[in-house]
Amino acid sequence: MTEETVTIREARAHLADRINLAEEGTPTVITRNGTPVAAVVPIADFEALEEAADVMLAREAEAVLAENGPTVTMAELLADLFTERGEGAA
């Protein structure tokens, strides 16, 4: 699959074209100052990536549980998530 690369300015000016390309199966990489920062991809590719990430995280969790590794409560997990977000926003 061939991808297209455009600047943020080009992507903004032609967003509908980028979406149409994604719909047809061609991703667009968006760059800022020559560095890739985002992508417009076909939804099927995005969903496959999310599913693969979910499977990987589930396997990691199963491995931790199988080794009697540490577990956390949902409250602890949420507290950690909100603490991380608060630190990143500062």
Backbone torsions as a table, in degrees:
resi	resn	phi	psi	omega
1	MET	NA	129.6	178.9
2	THR	-92.6	136.2	178.6
3	GLU	-108.8	157.6	175.5
4	GLU	-105.3	151.5	177.5
5	THR	-127.0	130.5	179.2
6	VAL	-139.7	160.9	175.0
7	THR	-78.9	166.1	176.8
8	ILE	-58.4	-42.8	-179.9
9	ARG	-59.1	-45.5	179.5
10	GLU	-65.4	-40.8	180.0
11	ALA	-63.6	-42.3	-179.8
12	ARG	-64.2	-42.6	-177.0
13	ALA	-70.0	-26.2	-174.7
14	HIS	-130.8	40.7	-176.6
15	LEU	-57.6	-43.2	-179.7
16	ALA	-59.3	-39.2	177.9
17	ASP	-64.5	-41.2	179.5
18	ARG	-64.3	-39.9	178.5
19	ILE	-66.5	-41.8	177.9
20	ASN	-61.1	-42.0	177.7
21	LEU	-61.6	-43.6	178.7
22	ALA	-61.3	-42.1	179.6
23	GLU	-61.1	-32.0	179.0
24	GLU	-85.0	-4.4	176.9
25	GLY	106.7	2.7	-178.9
26	THR	-105.7	115.7	178.2
27	PRO	-75.8	156.1	174.7
28	THR	-123.0	125.6	174.6
29	VAL	-93.0	132.0	-179.2
30	ILE	-107.3	131.5	-176.7
31	THR	-115.4	152.9	171.4
32	ARG	-126.0	120.4	-178.2
33	ASN	53.3	38.4	176.5
34	GLY	83.4	-3.5	-178.9
35	THR	-105.5	127.7	177.9
36	PRO	-61.9	130.7	-178.4
37	VAL	-126.8	-16.9	-177.6
38	ALA	-161.3	171.3	177.1
39	ALA	-148.6	146.2	171.0
40	VAL	-107.1	114.4	-173.7
41	VAL	-124.2	159.0	174.6
42	PRO	-58.4	142.2	-177.2
43	ILE	-59.1	-34.1	179.1
44	ALA	-62.3	-38.5	177.8
45	ASP	-66.5	-43.0	178.6
46	PHE	-61.4	-46.2	-179.6
47	GLU	-64.2	-38.6	177.9
48	ALA	-64.6	-39.4	177.9
49	LEU	-64.5	-44.7	177.9
50	GLU	-61.8	-43.1	179.9
51	GLU	-63.9	-42.3	178.7
52	ALA	-62.7	-40.5	178.2
53	ALA	-64.4	-41.2	178.1
54	ASP	-61.8	-43.8	179.6
55	VAL	-63.0	-44.0	-179.8
56	MET	-62.1	-45.3	179.5
57	LEU	-64.8	-38.4	178.0
58	ALA	-64.4	-41.2	178.6
59	ARG	-64.2	-41.3	178.1
60	GLU	-63.0	-42.2	179.2
61	ALA	-64.3	-42.3	178.7
62	GLU	-62.5	-38.7	179.1
63	ALA	-65.1	-41.4	178.6
64	VAL	-63.3	-45.2	179.5
65	LEU	-64.2	-39.5	-179.7
66	ALA	-63.6	-29.2	179.8
67	GLU	-93.8	12.9	-176.7
68	ASN	54.3	38.8	179.5
69	GLY	-72.4	176.2	-177.2
70	PRO	-67.5	145.2	174.5
71	THR	-122.2	161.3	178.4
72	VAL	-132.4	155.1	176.1
73	THR	-80.2	164.3	177.4
74	MET	-60.8	-38.4	178.7
75	ALA	-60.8	-42.6	179.0
76	GLU	-65.5	-41.0	179.3
77	LEU	-61.8	-47.8	180.0
78	LEU	-64.1	-40.6	178.6
79	ALA	-60.9	-43.5	178.4
80	ASP	-63.4	-42.5	-179.9
81	LEU	-62.2	-45.1	-178.8
82	PHE	-69.9	-32.4	177.1
83	THR	-65.9	-43.7	178.5
84	GLU	-62.0	-42.2	179.6
85	ARG	-65.0	-39.5	179.5
86	GLY	-64.0	-39.2	179.7
87	GLU	-69.6	-38.2	-179.4
88	GLY	-69.6	-26.2	-178.1
89	ALA	-79.3	-18.2	-176.2
90	ALA	-76.0	NA	NA
